């Protein structure tokens, strides 16, 4: 974990928001997936590995009031805090990786775009799922976007795991019901294209 944390602290300390491939001014797909869950505006929503993503800003604009942002990088969290200004009071910030954090609060929506695919070890993937199950309510939604089999093999200099529907089901299918799954191209700030697979799961 120490090496991983050092890597991401360095990324968020040395690159601007538009110098990373995952940058989106308006994360439309994530917003649409969250809205499709039709949860109350005070539902507990956590953005896993959200960094300084604009998802939280957009959810605040839409009236959601119980938001959590988790990232391993304190530098990323601080960038998000600085940008949000007075609105930080409506967000709970957690500096941790998604494998080890613990919360007394259970989440209604677990959102992860471009974080899960950095786990390449089967034990870490199992640990991720175990923490996901322990940290979510009994009727929770899992919204997850990762690189597809048509996507990159690396991101930010790190190896990643590519996913198909079948691979996602192999990880989550026993514990969650698949509601929707699709692929989508993400246009990076460098005018390259990355193919993602997004899956919307329900916790039965």
N, C-alpha and C positions, 0 to 999 in steps of 0.2 A: 504493500500500500504506500510506503514512503516514496518509492521511486515514481509511482503513478501520481501522487500528490505533487511532487517536485516538478514533474513534467507539466501538469496543468497550471500550477502557479506560474511557471515560466511562460507558458503560452499567454495567459491573461495579463501578465505583467509586461510583455514585450510586443504584443500585437494589438492593433485597434480592432474594434468590433467588425469592421469590413475587411479585415485581413485574415479572417477565418472562414473556412468553406461553408460552415453551417449557418452563417448569418442570414436572417430574414427580418425585414422591417415589420412585416405583418405575416405571422405564421398561420395562414388561412386554413390549412388542412387541420392543424391541431385545434384551432378554434371551432371549426365545424364538427369535429369529432366530439369535443367537450359539449357543445350545444346539443348534439344528437342524444346525449345521455339524459337530457331533460331533468337534471337535478335542480334542487332549490338553489337560490343565489347564495345561501349561507352553507352550502355543502362544502366539506373539506376536500380541497383539491391540492395535490402535490405535484410539482414539476421536478422530475428526477434528472439530475445532471443538466439543469437548465442554464447554468452559466449566467451570462448577461443577456439571455434571450428576451425578446420583446413579448413573449407570451403573457407574462404576468401583467404588463402594462395594458395589453388588450383585454385581458379578463377583468381587470379593474374598471376599464372603460365600459365594459358590458354589465357591471354591477355586481360581480362576484366579490364576496366579502371575507372569505375564509381560506386564504391562499398561502401555500407553503412553497418555498424554493429551496431545493437541496442541490449543493454542488461541492465537490471535493476541494475546489479552489476558493480560498478566502478572497483572493484578488478579484475573481469573477463576481462573487457575492457583493463585494464592495462597489464594483462598477455598477451593478444593478441598483444598489441602494442609492448611490450618488445620482443616478438618472431619475429614480422615482421621487426623490425629494420628500415632501411631506407625506406622500402616499405610502411610505415604508411602514407606517403604523398599521396598515391593512394587510401586511405580509409578514409571515414568520420565516426567518432565514435560518438554514441549517447548513453548517460547514461540515460535511462528512461524505464518505462514499456511500453508495446505495446498498452495500453488503453489510455494513456494521452499524448504521444508525438505528437508534431505538426511539420510539415515541409513545407516549401515553395516549396520544390521539390516534384514532383509526381513520383512514382516509376513504372517502367515497369515490374519488377518482385518482388513479395513479397514472400519470402521463409521463412518457419517456420518449423523446425524439432524439436520436443520434447519440445515446449514451450506452444502451444495452449492448450494442454490437462491439464495444471495446472489450467485453469479456470473452476470452478465447479458451479459457480453461473450464472443463466440465464441472469441476468442483465449485468454481466461482459462479457459474450459471445456475447451479443447484442452490447455492447460497442466496443468490439474487432472488430466485423464486421463493425460497423459504421466508425471506424478509418481506417480500411482497405479500405473501399470504398472511403473515403475522401482523402486518401493518395496515391491512385494509378491512373495511366493514364487510358484513356477510353478503351484502348485495352490491359490492363495489364494481367499478368499471376499470378495466385495464386498457389503456390506449398507448400503443407502442409502435414507434417507427424506427426501422433499422435499414441498413444497406441491404438491398436485394442481391440475388445472384447475378444481376446485371450491373451492380454497383461497384464501387472501388474495392480494392483489396487492402488498402491502407487509408488511414485518416490521421492527420496531424503527426505523421511519422510513425504511427503505431499500427500494428497488425489488428485486423478486425475479423469478425465472423459474419459472413454473408448468410442471409436467410431466404427461404422460400416459405410458402404456406405450410408445407409439410414439416419443415424444420421448426417453425413456430409452434405448430401443433404438438410436435414431439416434446417441446419444453413445457408448454402451458395447457395443452389440451385436456389433461386429466383433471385439472383443477378449475378451468375456466371454459365457458362456452363461447365459441367464435361467432360473433354477430356479423362481422364485415371484414373484408381484407382486400387490399388493392395496392397496385404499384403506382408510383408517381415520380416524375423527374423533378429534381431540385436544381435550379440554376444558381450556381455559386457566384460570388462577387468577381471571380476571375474568368467569368464567361465559359465555364465548363459545366457539364451536366452530371449529376449523381442520381442514380435510380434508387429509390427507397421502396420498401414494403411497409404499409401501415396496417395494423390489425386492431380491431375493436373487440374486446372480450368482455363478457359478463361473468361475474362470480356467482355461481348458482347457490 
